[in-house]
Amino acid sequence: MYLEIVSPEATLFSGEVTSVAVPGVNGDFEMLNNHAPIVSILKEGVVKISGNIELNEEVQDKFTKGEKDTTLLKISSGTIEMKDNKIIVLAD
């Protein structure tokens, strides 16, 4: 599935991933391929991205490496939409 993470300053990431876990206002949840369409508000926490992630040099300092093939991004709030295997995260 395709993930795009956009902040007010720039597009932080766009590319293929295997899963994305986010801090929803009603609890953390994870999306895999063919997940049902969803729109949710995000709270402060960590977005966990699984897959072979290649980051641009300009944004590498915003991300940290987690266990195995997981990449982490701290956010203070945001919105997420998933539809037709495309996830868009608008993150602050």
N, C-alpha and C positions, 0 to 999 in steps of 0.2 A: 504494500500500500504506500501511498505517497503522503509525505508530511511536509508542511510548510509552517515555519515559526516566524512570526513577524512582530517586531517591537516598534515603538514610535520612531526609533532612530534608523532601523534598517531591517532587511530580511536576514534573520540569524541562521536559518537552515532551510534547505529545500532538498528533498531527495527521498529515495525508497528506504523504508524501515520495516521491521518485522512486528513491532508492537510499540505502543505508547501508553504510559501510565501518567495520570494527571491528578492534582489535588482539587477535586470538585468541592463546591460549597456544602454538599450533602455527603461528602466522603470521597476518598480516593477511588478511582476506577481505571481500568485498563481496556484498551481497544486493540483488537487483533484484526486480521484480514476479514473482510465481509461482515464487519460489525454493523448493527442496525444504525440508521441515521440518528444523530444526536446533536443537540446544541446545549451547552452548559456554561455556567459561570465558574471561573476558577478562583481559588483563594491562594493565600501565600503558601508556598511549598516548593516542591521539586517535581519537574517534569522528567520522567525517566524514559529514555528512548533506547530501544533495542534494535540492533542491526549493525551492519558495517558502515559506520558513519564517518564521512570525510568532511571536515570543517574548513571554512576559509580562514586564512591567517588573521584577518581583521576581527573575527569573532571568537577565536579559540579561547581567549581569556574568560569568556562568559560561561563556558562549559567546563565540567570536570568529568573524569572517567570514573565509572562505577565498576561493579564486578563484571567479569567476563566481557561481553560485548555491549555493555550498557553505558550510555552517555547521559549526564545529568545537567539540568539547567534550573537554577533557582529563579523563581518568579515571585512578585509581590501580589499580583492579581492578573486576571485575564479572562478570555472567552475562548471556547473551543467549539468547532463544528466538524462533524464527520458525515460524509455523504459519498456514496459510490467509491469507497476505498480511498478517499482523499480527506486528509485531516488538515484543518487550518487552525493554528493557535495564534491568537492575538495576545501577546504577553507584555506586561509592564515589569 
